[in-house]
Amino acid sequence: MHSAKQEALDAIQHLPDNVDMEEIMYRLYVLEKVRKGREDVANGRVISAEELRREIQSW
């Protein structure tokens, strides 16, 4: 498992040289959200598709 810093550097290195700062920040944001989602799954913090449907219907 890589450190957060190494993951960020790896993600940035795979972007084209002409990428703007907004795109870099967006990519890092998405990377963090994916990391947190995987952590939630690993720790059992999930809900079923049926529970999600019921929640959405209550909106």
VMD Tcl script that builds the backbone (N, CA, C; Angstrom):
set m [mol new atoms 177]
animate dup $m
set s [atomselect $m all]
$s set {name element resname resid chain x y z} {
  {N N MET 1 A 0.848 -1.182 0.000}
  {CA C MET 1 A 0.000 0.000 0.000}
  {C C MET 1 A 0.892 1.243 0.000}
  {N N HIS 2 A 0.579 2.167 -0.865}
  {CA C HIS 2 A 1.356 3.398 -0.991}
  {C C HIS 2 A 0.843 4.453 -0.013}
  {N N SER 3 A 1.704 5.384 0.317}
  {CA C SER 3 A 1.288 6.511 1.141}
  {C C SER 3 A 0.409 7.436 0.296}
  {N N ALA 4 A -0.341 8.272 0.970}
  {CA C ALA 4 A -1.193 9.229 0.258}
  {C C ALA 4 A -0.360 10.118 -0.651}
  {N N LYS 5 A 0.804 10.518 -0.167}
  {CA C LYS 5 A 1.686 11.371 -0.961}
  {C C LYS 5 A 2.128 10.650 -2.233}
  {N N GLN 6 A 2.523 9.392 -2.101}
  {CA C GLN 6 A 2.979 8.643 -3.272}
  {C C GLN 6 A 1.844 8.434 -4.268}
  {N N GLU 7 A 0.639 8.148 -3.777}
  {CA C GLU 7 A -0.513 7.982 -4.671}
  {C C GLU 7 A -0.788 9.278 -5.429}
  {N N ALA 8 A -0.692 10.412 -4.738}
  {CA C ALA 8 A -0.920 11.709 -5.387}
  {C C ALA 8 A 0.141 11.961 -6.449}
  {N N LEU 9 A 1.387 11.699 -6.115}
  {CA C LEU 9 A 2.467 11.901 -7.088}
  {C C LEU 9 A 2.293 10.993 -8.306}
  {N N ASP 10 A 1.927 9.741 -8.068}
  {CA C ASP 10 A 1.698 8.812 -9.181}
  {C C ASP 10 A 0.576 9.306 -10.087}
  {N N ALA 11 A -0.513 9.774 -9.473}
  {CA C ALA 11 A -1.652 10.265 -10.259}
  {C C ALA 11 A -1.252 11.477 -11.089}
  {N N ILE 12 A -0.513 12.382 -10.503}
  {CA C ILE 12 A -0.086 13.590 -11.209}
  {C C ILE 12 A 0.878 13.250 -12.340}
  {N N GLN 13 A 1.772 12.322 -12.111}
  {CA C GLN 13 A 2.743 11.957 -13.140}
  {C C GLN 13 A 2.085 11.350 -14.376}
  {N N HIS 14 A 0.909 10.761 -14.210}
  {CA C HIS 14 A 0.217 10.158 -15.351}
  {C C HIS 14 A -0.613 11.163 -16.153}
  {N N LEU 15 A -0.681 12.390 -15.689}
  {CA C LEU 15 A -1.418 13.428 -16.414}
  {C C LEU 15 A -0.525 14.041 -17.491}
  {N N PRO 16 A -1.131 14.582 -18.537}
  {CA C PRO 16 A -0.326 15.237 -19.574}
  {C C PRO 16 A 0.351 16.501 -19.030}
  {N N ASP 17 A 1.435 16.903 -19.651}
  {CA C ASP 17 A 2.196 18.068 -19.194}
  {C C ASP 17 A 1.399 19.378 -19.242}
  {N N ASN 18 A 0.403 19.455 -20.112}
  {CA C ASN 18 A -0.348 20.699 -20.265}
  {C C ASN 18 A -1.611 20.756 -19.394}
  {N N VAL 19 A -1.728 19.865 -18.410}
  {CA C VAL 19 A -2.915 19.843 -17.555}
  {C C VAL 19 A -2.936 21.096 -16.672}
  {N N ASP 20 A -4.141 21.607 -16.415}
  {CA C ASP 20 A -4.235 22.798 -15.563}
  {C C ASP 20 A -4.445 22.391 -14.096}
  {N N MET 21 A -4.274 23.353 -13.218}
  {CA C MET 21 A -4.342 23.110 -11.777}
  {C C MET 21 A -5.717 22.590 -11.360}
  {N N GLU 22 A -6.761 23.072 -11.989}
  {CA C GLU 22 A -8.115 22.620 -11.658}
  {C C GLU 22 A -8.271 21.125 -11.908}
  {N N GLU 23 A -7.749 20.648 -13.023}
  {CA C GLU 23 A -7.832 19.220 -13.345}
  {C C GLU 23 A -7.003 18.397 -12.356}
  {N N ILE 24 A -5.853 18.890 -11.972}
  {CA C ILE 24 A -5.027 18.186 -10.981}
  {C C ILE 24 A -5.784 18.057 -9.666}
  {N N MET 25 A -6.381 19.148 -9.217}
  {CA C MET 25 A -7.122 19.116 -7.958}
  {C C MET 25 A -8.320 18.176 -8.052}
  {N N TYR 26 A -9.008 18.170 -9.198}
  {CA C TYR 26 A -10.148 17.273 -9.383}
  {C C TYR 26 A -9.696 15.811 -9.320}
  {N N ARG 27 A -8.605 15.488 -9.993}
  {CA C ARG 27 A -8.098 14.103 -9.981}
  {C C ARG 27 A -7.734 13.667 -8.570}
  {N N LEU 28 A -7.110 14.545 -7.810}
  {CA C LEU 28 A -6.745 14.204 -6.434}
  {C C LEU 28 A -7.991 14.047 -5.555}
  {N N TYR 29 A -9.006 14.866 -5.807}
  {CA C TYR 29 A -10.277 14.763 -5.083}
  {C C TYR 29 A -10.921 13.398 -5.342}
  {N N VAL 30 A -10.981 13.008 -6.611}
  {CA C VAL 30 A -11.581 11.725 -6.973}
  {C C VAL 30 A -10.774 10.575 -6.367}
  {N N LEU 31 A -9.468 10.660 -6.440}
  {CA C LEU 31 A -8.611 9.642 -5.862}
  {C C LEU 31 A -8.912 9.455 -4.369}
  {N N GLU 32 A -9.083 10.540 -3.644}
  {CA C GLU 32 A -9.390 10.469 -2.210}
  {C C GLU 32 A -10.770 9.865 -1.967}
  {N N LYS 33 A -11.746 10.224 -2.783}
  {CA C LYS 33 A -13.088 9.664 -2.612}
  {C C LYS 33 A -13.087 8.163 -2.859}
  {N N VAL 34 A -12.349 7.712 -3.860}
  {CA C VAL 34 A -12.235 6.274 -4.132}
  {C C VAL 34 A -11.548 5.579 -2.958}
  {N N ARG 35 A -10.486 6.176 -2.424}
  {CA C ARG 35 A -9.782 5.595 -1.283}
  {C C ARG 35 A -10.714 5.444 -0.081}
  {N N LYS 36 A -11.491 6.493 0.191}
  {CA C LYS 36 A -12.431 6.440 1.313}
  {C C LYS 36 A -13.522 5.404 1.076}
  {N N GLY 37 A -13.995 5.285 -0.156}
  {CA C GLY 37 A -15.003 4.280 -0.481}
  {C C GLY 37 A -14.480 2.871 -0.266}
  {N N ARG 38 A -13.264 2.617 -0.694}
  {CA C ARG 38 A -12.664 1.295 -0.480}
  {C C ARG 38 A -12.491 1.006 1.005}
  {N N GLU 39 A -12.116 2.020 1.753}
  {CA C GLU 39 A -11.968 1.865 3.199}
  {C C GLU 39 A -13.317 1.536 3.840}
  {N N ASP 40 A -14.378 2.210 3.408}
  {CA C ASP 40 A -15.720 1.926 3.925}
  {C C ASP 40 A -16.116 0.480 3.646}
  {N N VAL 41 A -15.873 0.018 2.435}
  {CA C VAL 41 A -16.209 -1.359 2.079}
  {C C VAL 41 A -15.416 -2.333 2.948}
  {N N ALA 42 A -14.132 -2.085 3.102}
  {CA C ALA 42 A -13.281 -2.969 3.903}
  {C C ALA 42 A -13.735 -3.027 5.361}
  {N N ASN 43 A -14.329 -1.942 5.852}
  {CA C ASN 43 A -14.790 -1.882 7.240}
  {C C ASN 43 A -16.270 -2.194 7.401}
  {N N GLY 44 A -16.919 -2.645 6.318}
  {CA C GLY 44 A -18.319 -3.054 6.400}
  {C C GLY 44 A -19.315 -1.914 6.441}
  {N N ARG 45 A -18.881 -0.709 6.109}
  {CA C ARG 45 A -19.792 0.444 6.113}
  {C C ARG 45 A -20.448 0.562 4.741}
  {N N VAL 46 A -21.395 -0.330 4.497}
  {CA C VAL 46 A -22.091 -0.383 3.210}
  {C C VAL 46 A -23.577 -0.582 3.458}
  {N N ILE 47 A -24.366 -0.301 2.437}
  {CA C ILE 47 A -25.794 -0.606 2.488}
  {C C ILE 47 A -26.155 -1.374 1.219}
  {N N SER 48 A -27.241 -2.114 1.284}
  {CA C SER 48 A -27.666 -2.901 0.133}
  {C C SER 48 A -28.313 -1.989 -0.908}
  {N N ALA 49 A -28.436 -2.515 -2.124}
  {CA C ALA 49 A -29.086 -1.764 -3.194}
  {C C ALA 49 A -30.544 -1.464 -2.818}
  {N N GLU 50 A -31.197 -2.415 -2.165}
  {CA C GLU 50 A -32.587 -2.212 -1.757}
  {C C GLU 50 A -32.692 -1.099 -0.717}
  {N N GLU 51 A -31.782 -1.055 0.227}
  {CA C GLU 51 A -31.777 0.024 1.222}
  {C C GLU 51 A -31.557 1.370 0.544}
  {N N LEU 52 A -30.694 1.399 -0.438}
  {CA C LEU 52 A -30.449 2.640 -1.178}
  {C C LEU 52 A -31.695 3.087 -1.929}
  {N N ARG 53 A -32.400 2.142 -2.564}
  {CA C ARG 53 A -33.649 2.483 -3.272}
  {C C ARG 53 A -34.661 3.094 -2.317}
  {N N ARG 54 A -34.822 2.491 -1.138}
  {CA C ARG 54 A -35.780 3.020 -0.148}
  {C C ARG 54 A -35.369 4.421 0.289}
  {N N GLU 55 A -34.092 4.619 0.477}
  {CA C GLU 55 A -33.608 5.933 0.889}
  {C C GLU 55 A -33.897 6.972 -0.179}
  {N N ILE 56 A -33.622 6.631 -1.425}
  {CA C ILE 56 A -33.855 7.580 -2.541}
  {C C ILE 56 A -35.345 7.888 -2.659}
  {N N GLN 57 A -36.195 6.903 -2.491}
  {CA C GLN 57 A -37.653 7.134 -2.595}
  {C C GLN 57 A -38.145 8.084 -1.506}
  {N N SER 58 A -37.452 8.147 -0.397}
  {CA C SER 58 A -37.893 9.028 0.693}
  {C C SER 58 A -37.545 10.495 0.431}
  {N N TRP 59 A -36.748 10.751 -0.581}
  {CA C TRP 59 A -36.391 12.120 -0.902}
  {C C TRP 59 A -37.579 12.798 -1.459}
}
mol reanalyze $m
mol bondsrecalc $m
mol representation Tube
mol addrep $m
